[in-house]
Amino acid sequence: DGGITQSPKYLFRKEGQNVTLSCEQNLNHDAMYWYRQDPGQGLRLIYYSQIVNDFQKGDIAEGYSVSREKKESFPLTVTSAQKNPTAFYLCASRNDRDHNEQFFGPGTRLTVL
Amino acid sequence: AQSVTQLGSHVSVSEGALVLLRCNYSSSVPPYLFWYVQYPNQGLQLLLKYTSAATLVKGINGFEAEFKKSETSFHLTKPSAHMSDAAEYFCAVSGLSGSARQLTFGSGTQLTVLP
């Protein structure tokens, strides 16, 4: 089955530590996205990548970094510079052959202690 | 630029009652429109999408939405609510090309179904 996987589902880290969230897709999509979701709020775009080796900042990129070395993978690093990293993180990919529909992974809940 | 407004951050209905979740959009080009559902601690799942083929779009779980260009609306409805419909619902808009292909999401509507 094609889809998007995110790991781990739950992640706990101490304040001041960097942490990397994994996102893998086998849908052969070019574009991938990272969103942050806080309770009672919608989705806020952190970073996106239209193609391998290229990515752009979204609305709330400060304190985050990404890489896109392979089409299938788009990991997100939450750095110690992110002031309030506790949140639910969603990865998505876009199907350019079907009206820009985005497919979402199951999410990673990050808690910084 | 494109934007989405979802009226009502919380909606409560009784089981068996009509579900109506409102979405209005703004787009400078003919849009694609989407409704997604999110259950607690899960990712978003596509309910339905408008791609200009038909103004009345049927989706999964008995939901449907009607595209009304004159009202710039894409409201989501379901004739009879089930307890399992309790979730958060997001409306989103996308343009046809370039940076507009990104989805712009509304702030979401939390649906509660009362027994």
Interface residues (C-beta under 8 A of the other chain):
Chain A: I4 Q6 A31 Y33 G40 Q41 G42 L43 L45 Y48 F88 L90 A92 R94 D96 H99 N100 E101 Q102 F103 F104 G105 P106 G107 R109
Chain B: S9 Y32 F34 Y36 N41 Q42 G43 L44 Q45 L46 K49 T51 F90 A92 S94 R101 Q102 L103 F105 G106 S107 G108
